[in-house]
Amino acid sequence: MTTGSTYVGRRASAVSTSLQFEPVTKVIYYVSDGVAFTAGRDGGQVIEADNPYATQAMVDEVLRKMQGRPYIPIEGTDALINPAAEIGDGLHMAGQYTVLASADLQGDALTTADVAAPGKREPESELGVYKGAVTKQISHSAAALRSSITKTAEQIRLEVTNEIDGVNSSIEQTAAQIRSEVNDVKNNLS
């Protein structure tokens, strides 16, 4: 359950801030190899993220909400926070409002955490590995392809979906029949 916004105020043993970044002017979501949705213009902060489920409408909405807003780096040590706070919630701390981008929750009686909206991007620290251009390209491709095998007492079903090209196929077998199907959404074929 998300809190949506977390208020810390000065309830932290140490708080540090730095100069705010330029306002956001552009958003780019990378979907897969060579496929990205973009909104806005260069000239300020550019928000870039990998999101295999992104749409142009989603990118437009993120830009609408973020455009012109400065990003304010801030960090707090031993902050008293709501334990339901999640990454992405709003963070009110030391008179600043920003996004909760990092939280290291302590399981103590006071439920303290080291919280932050860091000033520089830590290289894939959440993933534990650095992703180079080739790795990102492979990840984008894999995110666009899905396959599943479903087995019940009555049937076996195999399905493969290519979300980027809008193509999916399936084979279904029961005791009485075998059925196969291919759908191409982009070319309106079935």
C-alpha positions in Angstrom: 0.0 0.0 0.0 1.5 3.3 -1.0 1.3 6.4 1.1 1.5 8.8 -2.0 3.5 11.3 0.1 5.8 11.1 3.1 6.4 13.9 5.5 9.7 13.9 7.3 10.2 17.6 8.0 13.3 17.9 10.2 12.7 14.5 11.9 16.1 13.2 10.8 19.4 13.1 12.5 21.1 14.8 9.5 19.7 16.4 6.3 21.7 17.6 3.4 20.6 19.3 0.2 22.3 20.6 -2.9 21.5 23.0 -5.7 18.4 22.1 -7.6 18.7 20.8 -11.2 17.3 22.6 -14.2 13.5 22.1 -14.7 12.4 19.0 -16.6 11.8 19.7 -20.3 11.9 16.2 -21.9 10.9 12.6 -21.2 12.2 9.5 -23.0 10.9 6.0 -22.3 12.9 3.2 -24.0 10.6 0.2 -25.0 12.9 -2.0 -27.0 15.7 -2.0 -29.6 15.4 1.3 -31.4 11.9 1.9 -30.1 11.4 4.8 -27.7 8.6 7.3 -26.9 9.6 10.9 -26.5 7.9 14.1 -25.4 9.2 17.6 -24.9 12.4 19.4 -26.0 16.0 19.6 -25.1 17.3 22.4 -23.0 16.7 21.3 -19.4 16.6 18.0 -17.4 15.8 15.0 -19.5 14.1 12.1 -17.7 15.1 8.8 -19.3 13.9 5.4 -18.3 13.5 1.8 -19.6 9.9 0.8 -19.7 8.8 -2.1 -21.9 5.1 -1.2 -21.3 5.4 2.6 -22.2 3.1 4.3 -24.5 3.2 7.8 -26.1 0.2 8.8 -23.9 2.1 7.7 -20.8 5.2 9.7 -21.8 3.0 12.8 -22.6 1.4 12.5 -19.1 4.7 12.2 -17.3 6.0 15.3 -19.1 2.8 17.2 -18.4 3.2 16.5 -14.7 7.0 17.1 -14.5 7.5 19.8 -17.1 9.0 23.0 -15.6 9.5 21.4 -12.1 13.0 21.5 -10.8 14.5 18.3 -9.2 15.9 19.0 -5.8 18.6 16.5 -4.5 18.2 15.8 -0.8 19.3 13.2 1.7 18.3 12.4 5.3 19.8 10.0 7.8 17.7 8.2 10.4 14.6 9.9 9.2 11.3 9.0 10.9 9.1 7.9 8.1 5.8 6.0 7.5 6.9 2.3 7.0 4.4 2.1 4.1 6.4 4.8 2.1 7.5 3.5 -1.3 10.0 4.5 -3.9 8.3 7.1 -6.1 6.2 8.7 -3.3 6.5 12.4 -2.7 9.0 13.3 0.0 8.6 16.4 2.3 11.9 17.1 4.1 13.6 20.2 5.4 11.2 22.5 3.6 11.7 20.8 0.3 9.3 18.6 -1.7 10.8 16.0 -4.1 10.5 12.3 -4.9 11.6 9.4 -2.6 14.2 7.7 -4.8 16.0 5.7 -2.2 15.1 4.3 1.2 17.1 2.1 3.5 14.5 1.1 6.2 15.8 0.1 9.6 13.7 -2.4 11.5 14.0 -0.6 14.8 11.3 0.5 17.3 11.2 4.0 15.7 11.1 2.8 12.0 13.8 5.1 10.8 15.3 5.1 7.4 18.1 6.7 5.4 16.1 8.4 2.6 17.2 10.3 -0.5 16.5 11.9 -3.8 20.1 11.7 -4.9 21.9 14.4 -6.9 23.5 12.0 -9.3 22.4 8.8 -10.8 24.1 5.9 -9.2 25.1 3.4 -11.9 22.3 0.8 -11.8 22.8 0.4 -8.0 19.3 -1.1 -7.6 20.1 -3.8 -10.1 23.6 -4.5 -8.8 25.1 -4.6 -12.3 26.1 -2.1 -14.9 24.1 -2.3 -18.1 26.0 -1.3 -21.2 24.5 -0.5 -24.6 24.5 -4.1 -25.7 22.9 -5.4 -22.5 20.2 -2.7 -22.6 19.5 -3.7 -26.2 19.1 -7.4 -25.3 16.9 -6.4 -22.3 14.7 -4.3 -24.5 14.3 -7.3 -27.0 13.6 -9.8 -24.2 11.0 -7.5 -22.6 9.1 -7.4 -25.9 8.9 -11.2 -26.3 6.7 -13.3 -24.0 6.0 -17.0 -24.0 4.0 -19.3 -21.8 3.1 -22.9 -21.4 -0.2 -23.8 -19.6 -1.0 -27.4 -18.8 -4.2 -28.6 -17.1 -5.9 -32.0 -17.0 -8.0 -31.0 -20.0 -5.5 -29.2 -22.3 -2.0 -28.0 -23.1 -1.5 -24.5 -24.4 1.7 -22.9 -25.8 1.7 -19.1 -26.6 4.3 -16.7 -27.9 3.8 -12.9 -28.1 5.9 -10.2 -29.7 4.5 -7.0 -28.1 6.5 -4.6 -30.4 5.4 -6.2 -33.7 1.9 -6.9 -32.4 2.1 -10.6 -33.3 1.1 -13.6 -31.2 0.7 -17.3 -31.9 -0.7 -20.2 -29.9 -1.1 -24.0 -30.1 -3.8 -25.7 -28.0 -4.2 -29.4 -27.7 -7.1 -31.3 -26.0 -8.0 -35.0 -26.2 -10.3 -34.2 -29.1 -8.4 -31.6 -31.2 -5.3 -29.6 -31.9 -5.8 -25.9 -32.8 -3.2 -23.3 -33.8 -3.7 -19.6 -34.3 -1.5 -16.7 -35.4 -2.7 -13.0 -35.0 -0.9 -10.0 -36.5 -2.5 -6.9 -34.9 -0.5 -4.4 -36.9 -1.4 -5.9 -40.3 -4.9 -6.9 -39.1 -4.4 -10.6 -39.9 -5.7 -13.6 -38.1 
